[in-house]
Amino acid sequence: MSETILDVRGMNCPLPVLRTNKALRSLEAGARLRVLATDRAAVADMQAFCRETGHALLAMGEEAGVFSFVIRKKAS
């Protein structure tokens, strides 16, 4: 399955989560979204966002100051 990539590097809280929410709304249920962020707050924010909305946080990691989150959109 292909992934959509959302690059929110350089944006600070709450923009990464707001942009993630907007991007997920345009995707079909079960689609994957990879979010790239540099804001440290995004780690806790993405976990809370997925917990509260029901989307699945499949993976997260950090490399060279860039945080990566893979989210699967919940079924409608």
N, C-alpha and C positions, 0 to 999 in steps of 0.2 A: 504494500500500500504506500502511496506517495505521501509526502509530508509537505505542508505549507510552512514556509519560514517567515517569522515575524521578527524583524530587527529593531529592537528598542534600545540599542546601545546608546549611552549618553543621556538618556531620559531618567529623571528621578521620580520617586514615589509621588503621586499614585499613577503616573502615566503608564508604566509598563503593564500594570494590571488592567487599567482602563482600555488600553489598546488591545490587550489579549482578549478581553471580553468582547470587544467589537469584532475582532477577527474571527472568534469562535462562532459568533452569530451568523456569519456568512458561510460557514462550513456545514456540511451534511453530518448527521449523527454518525459517530464512529470514526470520523476523520481525525487525522493527527496534525497537531500544530507544534512546531519547534520555535521556541521563543529564545532570543539571544538578548541578554541584558547585562549592564555593567553596574547597576545599582545594587549594593549589598542587601538592601531592604527587600529586594525582589524575592530572595530565598524564602523568607517567612511569608511574604505577601502571596506568592504563588501557591504555597502549601495551604494557606488559609482560604484563598480563592477557590481552589479545587475542592477542598473539604466542604465549603459552604454551598457551592453550586452543583456538586455532583459530578463534575468532570474528573477524569482519571489522570493523575500525575504519574506518568509511566516511568520517567527517568529525569534526573537532574544531575548536573555536574558543573565543574568550574575549570577553566583552562586559561591561563594567562590573563586573569582578571575578567573573563567573560563567562557569565553564568548561562547555562543552557537548560531549558526545561522542555520536556516532550509531554504534551497534553493530548489525551483522546477525548473528543467531544462526547458528552453523554447522549444516550438515546433519548429521543423526544418524549 
